[in-house]
């Protein structure tokens, strides 16, 4: 599948250049979340390095770093001349990825709460209240 700047997956819409998390890590996290949730399946292509770098207005080396991290973790296969594709993952690996991403989200939430001087008890109450409204 060919991607141009108008057809890149929406999963990359939330990359924030102002975030303290490096852009390459945000890209890799978005792909991991999409794989864990089933949004991306085995064999699905990722955008080319050039296409994604152009859309996000980042250096192509940033995208390459994200893709290499994903390859190292077994999430994608990089094929010279063909592109980058989602690797075959077992259901257990998908579950593990989901758990890792949940923990990452919790760490980010705790860091933001600390910056805003929100104590853990208030944070827990807010989370419990939100979870209660989603039942």
One Martini backbone bead per residue (centre of mass of N, CA, C, O) as a GRO file, in nm:
protein
  135
    1UNK     BB    1   0.097   0.036   0.022
    2UNK     BB    2   0.038   0.369  -0.047
    3UNK     BB    3   0.157   0.673   0.092
    4UNK     BB    4   0.041   0.984   0.160
    5UNK     BB    5  -0.019   1.274   0.328
    6UNK     BB    6  -0.346   1.207   0.314
    7UNK     BB    7  -0.317   0.869   0.404
    8UNK     BB    8  -0.224   0.864   0.673
    9UNK     BB    9  -0.251   0.745   0.959
   10UNK     BB   10  -0.414   0.863   1.246
   11UNK     BB   11  -0.203   0.761   1.461
   12UNK     BB   12  -0.012   1.031   1.390
   13UNK     BB   13  -0.178   1.286   1.504
   14UNK     BB   14  -0.040   1.272   1.821
   15UNK     BB   15   0.217   1.411   1.758
   16UNK     BB   16   0.438   1.591   1.993
   17UNK     BB   17   0.693   1.827   1.981
   18UNK     BB   18   0.646   1.932   2.298
   19UNK     BB   19   0.718   1.683   2.415
   20UNK     BB   20   0.933   1.504   2.627
   21UNK     BB   21   0.893   1.296   2.422
   22UNK     BB   22   1.032   1.163   2.181
   23UNK     BB   23   0.937   1.124   1.861
   24UNK     BB   24   1.031   0.834   1.813
   25UNK     BB   25   0.873   0.723   2.063
   26UNK     BB   26   0.592   0.807   1.968
   27UNK     BB   27   0.584   0.644   1.712
   28UNK     BB   28   0.632   0.366   1.839
   29UNK     BB   29   0.390   0.375   2.033
   30UNK     BB   30   0.167   0.397   1.818
   31UNK     BB   31   0.230   0.126   1.687
   32UNK     BB   32   0.198  -0.055   1.935
   33UNK     BB   33  -0.097   0.018   1.988
   34UNK     BB   34  -0.208  -0.071   1.709
   35UNK     BB   35  -0.123  -0.366   1.745
   36UNK     BB   36  -0.256  -0.435   2.020
   37UNK     BB   37  -0.557  -0.346   1.909
   38UNK     BB   38  -0.568  -0.426   1.580
   39UNK     BB   39  -0.526  -0.192   1.374
   40UNK     BB   40  -0.274  -0.368   1.324
   41UNK     BB   41  -0.153  -0.619   1.110
   42UNK     BB   42  -0.017  -0.862   0.975
   43UNK     BB   43   0.159  -0.707   0.699
   44UNK     BB   44   0.129  -0.427   0.745
   45UNK     BB   45   0.203  -0.122   0.635
   46UNK     BB   46   0.415   0.134   0.659
   47UNK     BB   47   0.519   0.417   0.620
   48UNK     BB   48   0.738   0.580   0.481
   49UNK     BB   49   0.987   0.762   0.583
   50UNK     BB   50   0.932   1.008   0.401
   51UNK     BB   51   0.629   1.041   0.446
   52UNK     BB   52   0.633   1.071   0.757
   53UNK     BB   53   0.838   1.299   0.779
   54UNK     BB   54   0.678   1.503   0.609
   55UNK     BB   55   0.419   1.512   0.780
   56UNK     BB   56   0.579   1.567   1.064
   57UNK     BB   57   0.833   1.740   1.026
   58UNK     BB   58   1.090   1.542   1.014
   59UNK     BB   59   1.352   1.366   1.035
   60UNK     BB   60   1.416   1.067   0.893
   61UNK     BB   61   1.590   0.959   1.134
   62UNK     BB   62   1.353   0.946   1.333
   63UNK     BB   63   1.195   0.721   1.189
   64UNK     BB   64   1.420   0.514   1.178
   65UNK     BB   65   1.448   0.484   1.483
   66UNK     BB   66   1.165   0.379   1.533
   67UNK     BB   67   1.179   0.132   1.342
   68UNK     BB   68   1.424   0.000   1.481
   69UNK     BB   69   1.294  -0.041   1.754
   70UNK     BB   70   1.066  -0.221   1.646
   71UNK     BB   71   1.250  -0.437   1.528
   72UNK     BB   72   1.402  -0.516   1.787
   73UNK     BB   73   1.103  -0.596   1.921
   74UNK     BB   74   0.932  -0.749   1.681
   75UNK     BB   75   0.704  -0.562   1.532
   76UNK     BB   76   0.891  -0.535   1.276
   77UNK     BB   77   0.969  -0.546   0.925
   78UNK     BB   78   1.261  -0.476   0.743
   79UNK     BB   79   1.267  -0.419   0.383
   80UNK     BB   80   1.471  -0.386   0.146
   81UNK     BB   81   1.285  -0.192  -0.089
   82UNK     BB   82   0.979  -0.241   0.050
   83UNK     BB   83   0.973  -0.193   0.372
   84UNK     BB   84   0.740  -0.171   0.647
   85UNK     BB   85   0.620  -0.439   0.863
   86UNK     BB   86   0.414  -0.623   1.031
   87UNK     BB   87   0.459  -0.859   1.247
   88UNK     BB   88   0.443  -1.161   1.386
   89UNK     BB   89   0.208  -1.202   1.656
   90UNK     BB   90   0.121  -1.312   1.936
   91UNK     BB   91  -0.118  -1.285   2.170
   92UNK     BB   92   0.090  -1.250   2.398
   93UNK     BB   93   0.246  -1.016   2.269
   94UNK     BB   94   0.008  -0.823   2.253
   95UNK     BB   95  -0.048  -0.821   2.557
   96UNK     BB   96   0.230  -0.715   2.640
   97UNK     BB   97   0.212  -0.452   2.483
   98UNK     BB   98  -0.037  -0.344   2.626
   99UNK     BB   99   0.090  -0.339   2.909
  100UNK     BB  100   0.324  -0.149   2.845
  101UNK     BB  101   0.144   0.090   2.754
  102UNK     BB  102  -0.007   0.126   3.017
  103UNK     BB  103   0.242   0.192   3.188
  104UNK     BB  104   0.329   0.438   3.026
  105UNK     BB  105   0.074   0.604   3.074
  106UNK     BB  106   0.100   0.612   3.381
  107UNK     BB  107   0.371   0.755   3.393
  108UNK     BB  108   0.276   1.011   3.249
  109UNK     BB  109   0.054   1.084   3.449
  110UNK     BB  110   0.239   1.108   3.699
  111UNK     BB  111   0.419   1.332   3.586
  112UNK     BB  112   0.195   1.540   3.541
  113UNK     BB  113   0.090   1.545   3.830
  114UNK     BB  114   0.353   1.642   3.961
  115UNK     BB  115   0.368   1.914   3.803
  116UNK     BB  116   0.064   1.986   3.936
  117UNK     BB  117   0.041   1.887   4.236
  118UNK     BB  118  -0.085   1.596   4.230
  119UNK     BB  119  -0.191   1.369   4.427
  120UNK     BB  120  -0.237   1.034   4.433
  121UNK     BB  121  -0.518   1.038   4.568
  122UNK     BB  122  -0.654   1.231   4.366
  123UNK     BB  123  -0.595   1.060   4.120
  124UNK     BB  124  -0.745   0.805   4.208
  125UNK     BB  125  -1.022   0.936   4.234
  126UNK     BB  126  -1.043   1.026   3.939
  127UNK     BB  127  -1.018   0.748   3.814
  128UNK     BB  128  -1.254   0.613   3.960
  129UNK     BB  129  -1.467   0.810   3.852
  130UNK     BB  130  -1.419   0.752   3.549
  131UNK     BB  131  -1.467   0.444   3.563
  132UNK     BB  132  -1.761   0.469   3.675
  133UNK     BB  133  -1.872   0.620   3.406
  134UNK     BB  134  -1.796   0.348   3.211
  135UNK     BB  135  -1.998   0.103   3.299
   0.00000   0.00000   0.00000
